[in-house]
C-alpha cells in the first residue's frame, strides 16, 4: 500500500511548486540563499516536529517498537504535542521499519470509537484503521518499510520511521477500566531498540543546528519522488552533505533571514482553509497533504498529527482580526440550537487552549479542571430545544451557567478547536455550519 520512495535530496533543474502566495512572494523579494532557507524550513518542519514528538515520547517512558498507553485523557501535565484532544485515551508507538516488518492486532471495540492512525515522518496519515474503515471487530495487519518485500495485504509505510497513534473514546472515569482492558489487548509485534535515539534540534534552533538536523532526518527518511520540484528550491543548501561551515558569515545571515521569514509566515498565517461564521474549516487534504507544503507546515504548528477530514473535522475559531488569537479577558458564548448540533457517527467536542507566541495550542490548568465540553460532558445543561450554550471566560459565571462553563487562561490569548469525529456528509459537504462565537458587549478588548 502506498508507493515506494526514493531519495530526492539533491534535485536537478529549476521547478515551480504550489501557487501559494508565500513562495511566489519569496522568489521575488529574497536572495537565493534566503529563498532556499525559507522553503527548506517549511518543507522540513514536519520532520523536526516528528523527531521532537518522538523524543518527548521517549522521555515519557516510550520504547521503540512498543506502545506507551495514556491511561486518562490528556491534561496539561501529560500533553506531548500541540493541540491535543481531551476526549480519548491515546496509545503511541514509534517504529523503526529498518528492523523488519511489524504486526499489529487489536480486539473488538463494538460501538466504542477507535482510530488507528499510521503517520510517516512528514506527518501524513498514510492509513487510518478503526471504527470507520475496518469496523467494530478489531483486526490484524502487517506493516513494512518503504523498500521491503510486502506480503499480500500488507501496509507500506512511505518512510523508514513511522508512528502509530491510537485514539480510543472514553466516557468519563467510570468507563476507564473497560477502556484500559482494550488498550491492554492491543498487540504490537515489532523489533525493539534499547539504544538511545539520536538527538535532533528543535523548531527554534539556530539555522546551523536546525538545518543539520533537517538534512539528517531527510537522508534517513527521504521524501517521495513527487517532492523533487520542491526539494530543488532549497538545493543551494546541499542537504545531501550539509555543512554549515562552508557558508560565509554573510551567507549565514542570508540563510538565517530566510529561516526567520518562514517562521514569521507561519505565525502570521497559522492555518488556511475556507471560513464561515468566524470558523476556519479544514482543507480537503488535511492529514494527508500531498504537495501542499505550506498547509502541512501550518498544521505541524497548529494541529500536529491531525486526522484526515473523513475521520475528523477540526474547526479553528478566528478572532476579530482574522487570526486564531482570542481575548481571554473577554466573555464569550457559543450557542448551539438543537438543530445545530453536528451530525456525526462518533462524537463532538469544543476544546479550550492557551496560545503560545509561536501559535501553538496547549491545555492549561484551571480551577475546575475542565478542558473541553462535548456531547458526553457530565451535567451539561441543555435548553428546551435540546441545544446548549457554552460560556467562556476567566472567572466563574453566575451559578446557572457554571455547568456549561469553559474557563479561559489568565495569562495569554486563547484558541478554540471544535472537533467532529466521524462527521456525516452534512458536515463534510454542507449544509451544516457551526454558528459564530459571540464576544459579550463591554467585555475584553473592543472588537
N, C-alpha and C positions, 0 to 999 in steps of 0.2 A: 504494500500500500504506500502511495507516495512515490516520488521519483528519486533516483539516486542523485546525490550532489557531487559536484566536482569543484576543486579549488578555483576560486576566482580572485585570488589575492592580487595578482599582477595583471590587470586588464590591459587590453590593447585597443588603441583607437579612441577617438573622442565620441561621446554619445550624449544624448539628452534623455532625461528621465521624466518623472512625474511633472505635470504642468502646474505644480504647487507654486504659490506666489513666493515662497521662501527661496527656492532655488533660482527662479527667474531673476529675482531682485539681487540675489547673491552674485550671480555671474556678472551683472552689470557694474556692481559697486565695490567688489572686493578684489584684492590681489590674488594671483593664482594659488599661493600657499594658504592664504586665509580662506579662500573658497574651498580648497581641499580639506582643511581642518573643519570648516563648517559642516560639510557634507559627511565627513568621516564621523564626526560626533553624533549626528543624527542617525546615521546608519548603525553605528556600533553601540549606541546607548542600551538597547535591549540585552546585548551580550554582557555589558557591565552590570546591569541590574540583575540579570540572571545569576552571575557569579556572586554578586553581593547577597542575593537571597539564599543561594546555596551555602555561603559562608555563615550567614546568620542561623540557618537551619542546623548546620554542623555544630555551632556553638551551643545551640539549644539541646544537643544530645543526638542529633541525627547521624546515622552511619550509612555510607554509600551502599545501595542495594537493599536497604531495609526501610520500612515505613516508620515515621515518627507520628504518633497519633496525638492530636489535641483532644483532651477529654472533656472540654467545655467550649462553648462558643468563644470566639476571640474577644479579648478585653484589652484595655490599654497596656496591661502587664505582659500579655502574651503575643501581641501583634508583631509580625516579622516583615511584612511588606505593606506598601501603600494601599489605601482604600480597602481594608479587609471587610468582609461581611461579618455580621453578628448573629447569623441565623443558623449556621451549620457547624457540625464538627468536621474539622479538616484533618486529613491524613496526607502527609507529604513524603515522597521518596525521590531521591536523586539517583540516577543510574548512569554508569559508565558502560556503554554498549561495546566498547573495545574489549571488554572482558568476556563477551559472548552473549547469546540470546537470553531473554528474560521471560518468565512465565508468571502471569497474574491471574488470580482467581478471587472471586468474592461471592458471598451467599445470596440467596433470595432476599429481597428487601420489601416485597409486597407493595403496599401503597406508599411507603416511605420514599421520599425523593432522594436519589443518589445520582451524582455525576462523577465520572472518572475521566478527568481531562489529562491528556498527554501533550506536553509542550516541548518544543525544541528550544535551543539556546537563544533563538531570535524572538521568543515569546509568542510564536504561532501555536495555536491548538491544532495539531495535525490529526487528532482523533479525540472525540468526546463520546465515551460509552456511558451506559447507565439507563435510568428510567425511560428517557425519551427515545433512545436509539436502540438499545438492546433488550429493554423490557424489565419486568419486575423479578425475574428468576435468577439473577446473578449471571455468572459466566466464567469462562476460562479462555485466555488469549496468550499468544506468543508475540513478543516484540523483538525485533532485530535491528541492528545498526544500518547505516546508510549503504554500506558496501558488502553486507553479509549475504550469504545464501539464505533464502527465505522459504520455509515450508508453506504449502498452500494455506491461505487464510491468515498468514502472519501479518502483523502490523509493522511497518517500516518507519523508524524514526529518521527524519531528514538530517539530524546531527548526531555525532557520537555521544555527547552528553544530552540528557533529557531529564524531565521530571514529571512526576505524576501527582496531581492534586485531586484528592477525593473529597467531595463535599457531600455530607450526609445530614439531612434535616433532623433537627431535634426539637421537640415540643416541650420545652421547659425542663426544670430539674427532675420532675417525676418520670421523665422519659429517658433520662441519661443511661440508666442501666441497660435498657433494651438497645439503645444506640451503641453503647460500648461493646455489647455482645457481637454486633455486626462488624464493628471495627476489628475486634479480636479474631474474627473469622476471615478477614482479608489476608490472602497469602501471596507473597512475592518471592518467587524462586529466582534469585539473581546473584551473580558473583559479588562478593563484598570486598571492600578495601579497608585496610586498617591504617594505611599511610596517611599523613597529613595532606590536606588539599593545598595546592599551590596558592600563594597569595596574589590577589589582583587588586588594583587600585579601584577606588570608588568614583562615583559621578563627579565629585567636587575636587578631584586630584588635579595638580598642575599638569600642563599639557604633556611633558615628557613621560610622566608616570601613567597618565590616562591612556595615551596612545600606545605606549609599550604594552600595557595590559590588553587593550583592544586588539592589537595586532596578534598577540599570543593566543587570545581567545578565537580570533578568526582562523588562525592557522590550525588550531585544534578542531574547530567547528566551521568548516568552510560554508559559505552561503551557496545557494543554488546557481546554476549557470545563468538563470534568468535575472540574476542581480548584477551581471557583469557590467551593464551600462552604468549603473550607479557606482560600482566599485571603481570604474575608470575615473570618476570625478575626483577621487582622492588618491590616484596613483602617484602624484608627486611626493606623498609621504612614504612611499615604498614600504607598505606593510609586510611584504614578503620577507624583508630583512630590516625591519625598522630599527633605527639607531638615532636617538635624539641628538647625539654628539656631533653628527655630521652636518647639522644645521648651524649657521652662524647666529650670532646674537640678534641681528636684525631679522633674519628669517624666523627665529624663535618668537620674536614679538609679533610677526605676522600670523604665525600659527596660533599663538595664544589669543590674538584678537579674533580669529575665526572661531575658535572654540567658545570664547565668551559670547560672541554674537549668536551662536547656536543656542546657548543656554538662555540668552535673553529672548530669543524667538519662542522657546518653549514656555517661558514664563508669561510672555505677552499673548501667546495663543495656546493656552493649556489643553484645549481639545477642539475638535471641529466636527461638525455634523449639522443636520437640519435642526432648526429651532422652532418651537411653538409654545406660546404662553409662558415664556421665561424658562423653558426646559430645553436642554440640548440633547437631542436624540442620537443614538449611535449610528455610525455609518454601517453599510451592509457588510463591509469587510472587517468589522471588529473581531479581534481574536484570531483571525487567520488573514493576515494583512496583504499578502502578495507583494506587489511593488509599491504599496502605499507607505513609504518610509517615514514621511513626516507624521502621519497619523499613528504609526507604530511607536515612534518616539514619544509622541504626546501621551499615549496610553501607558507607556512604560513609566512615565512620571505620575500621571493622574489615576491610573487604574490597572496597574501591573497584574498580569495573569487573568485579565477579563475573558469571560467565555464568549463564544460566538453568539450572535443575536438569536439564532434559533433555540438556543439553550437558555439564555437570559438576556433581558433588555435592561440596560443601565441608563438612567436619565440623570444628567447633572443639572442642578439649578443654577441659573445665571443671575448675577446681581444686576442692580440698576445700570451699571456701566458696561454690562455685557460680558464681564469676566465671571469667574466662579467664586469670587470673594463676597461673602455676605456679612453684614454688620452684626456682630454678636451682641452689641449693646442695644439693639432694637428688639422689638417684639414682633413675631411673625406668626402667621396662621396658614395652614393648608386645609381647605375644606373639600372633602370628597363626598359628594352626594351618593346615595345608594346606587344610582345607575352609573356612577363614575368610577366605581371600584374596578381595578384592572382585570380583564378576563385572562385566566391562566389555568394551567393544569398542575400547578405545584403550589406556589405561594408568592406573596409580595411583601416588601418592607421598605421603610424610609430610614436611612442611617445618617446620623449627625457626625461630622468630623471637625477637628481642629485643622486649619490650613496653615502649612508652613510657608516661609518666604519663597521657597523653591516651587511651590504649587502642589506639594504632596498632601494627602489627606490621611490623618491618623485619629483613632479613637482617643478620648481624653477622659480623665477622671471627672465625675460629677457626683453630687450628693445623693442621688437616688440610684446610681449605677445602672442607668438606662442609656443605651447607646443607639437603639433603634426602636421603631414602632412598626408593627405589621399586622397581618391578618391573624396571627397567633398570639399577640400580646395579651397577657392575662389582665383582666379588669378593665379593658378598654371600653370607654363609654360611647355608645352609638346613638345617633339621632333617630327620630321617629321613622325616617325612611330607610334606616339601616346604614346610613352614611356615618362618617366620622369627621371631627375637626381636631387637627393636631396643633398644639400650642408650642411654639419655640421661642424661648427667652432664657436669660440667665437666672433670674430669681423665680421662685415658685409662684405660679399664678393663683388666682382665687381657688378655694377648695374644690369647687365644682369642676374646674378644669385640670386638676392635678393628675387625674387618671390618664389624660391624653397629653401630658407634658413631656417634651423632649428638650432637655437643658442644652444651652449654647455655652461655648467656652468663655472664660473671663479674661483671657489674655491674648486673644488672636481672632482673626476673622474665622468664620465657619464655612464649611461646604456641605452640600446635601447630595446624596445619591439615592434615587428611588429605583428599586430593583423589582423586576417581574420575572420569575423563573417559570420556564416552560410557557412562554407567552402564546396566546392564541392569535389567529390571523388578524383580529381586530386591533391588536397591539402592534403587530409587525407591519401591517399594511394600512392601518386606519380602519374604521373611523375613530377608535378610541384615542383620546389625548388627555394627558394629565393637566388639571387646572393649575393656574398660576398660584404661587405662594404670595401672600399679602403682607406687606410691612404696615403695621398699625400706625395710624396717624399720630404724629408727635413723639414717636419713639426712635432713638438712634440718630444716625446721620441722615439729613433730608435726602430723599431720592431725587 
